[in-house]
Amino acid sequence: MKLSLSQIAQIQSSLSSGNIYYDDIRAELVDHIASKVEDAMETGILFEEALESTQKEINPFNFQMRLLLASHLGFVKTIASNMLKGSMLLKSILLFAVWLMIITVFEYSPEVAEMHLKTIFISTTVGFALMGLWGGFLKNSKVVAAGNTLWLTICFSQFVLNLDLFLWLGLSPIVAIYLITFLLSLLFIAGLSEVVSQTKKLRTT
């Protein structure tokens, strides 16, 4: 049984004070509740009773958290996949070349170069988050999840892409810092491309 517009509006109104922050997740939850209510009404239950029963079954906060977790895990896989694409490798090489010029011009030691690299990559991801807040994009869970995943992977990489670790593995300081620079560039480009992709999708909807 198809719900009327007023019944859909009643479902939306019942969620206005709930624990749903993201607009797209709220819309998905409304569709989910509406579908369950329609199924219940097919059995002869009145709308109000079906809605009340459905709302008791669904925890909005848990619904949101499940979708957010699934999105974050999905973006981890997407970023890993992006890192293998030729276009990402090309862009990463260009960013890597810029960093090499900076390191060479300022004659940074490997230790200083590592510190500057990690500081700038982390602060840049935070800067993009602030831009997203200013632009109103942080009300969309996909944009937020893509940005969070980029930030978390960049932060986690600080422990893996470590100069001391690479030196312990037998690499020379200069080779180690070059490798760290390239891998950070690749990770950043792969993650940023997904953030941009999700932002573009939001703008076209």
Residue pairs with C-beta under 8 A, 6 or more apart in sequence:
1 38
1 41
1 42
2 38
3 11
3 34
3 37
3 38
3 47
7 34
7 37
7 47
8 30
8 34
10 51
11 30
11 33
11 34
11 37
11 51
12 26
12 30
14 51
14 55
15 26
15 29
15 30
15 60
18 60
18 61
19 60
19 61
19 64
20 26
20 29
20 60
20 61
20 63
20 64
21 64
21 139
22 64
22 139
22 140
22 141
22 144
23 139
23 140
24 140
24 141
24 142
25 63
25 64
25 67
25 68
25 141
28 67
29 58
29 60
29 63
29 64
32 58
32 63
33 51
33 54
33 55
33 58
36 50
36 54
36 57
36 58
37 47
37 50
37 51
37 54
40 49
40 50
40 53
40 54
41 47
41 50
45 53
64 141
67 141
68 141
68 145
71 141
71 142
71 145
71 146
72 145
72 148
72 149
72 152
74 145
75 145
75 146
75 149
75 194
76 149
76 153
78 194
79 149
79 150
79 153
79 187
79 190
79 191
79 194
80 190
82 88
82 189
82 190
82 191
82 193
82 194
83 186
83 187
83 190
85 190
88 186
88 189
88 190
88 193
89 186
91 189
91 193
92 182
92 185
92 186
92 188
92 189
92 190
93 182
93 185
95 185
95 188
95 189
96 181
96 182
96 185
99 117
99 181
99 185
100 178
100 181
102 108
103 113
103 177
103 181
108 116
109 173
110 163
110 173
110 174
110 176
110 177
111 163
113 177
113 181
114 163
114 177
114 180
117 180
117 181
117 184
118 158
118 184
121 154
121 184
121 188
122 151
122 154
122 155
122 158
124 188
125 147
125 150
125 151
125 154
125 188
126 151
128 147
128 192
128 195
129 138
129 147
129 151
132 138
132 143
132 144
132 147
132 199
137 143
137 144
137 199
137 202
138 144
140 198
140 202
142 198
142 201
142 202
143 195
143 198
143 199
143 202
146 191
146 194
146 195
146 197
146 198
147 195
149 191
149 194
150 188
150 191
150 192
150 194
150 195
153 187
153 191
154 184
154 187
154 188
154 191
157 183
157 184
157 187
161 180
161 183
161 184
162 180
163 173
163 176
163 177
163 180
166 175
166 176
166 179
166 180
167 173
167 176
171 179
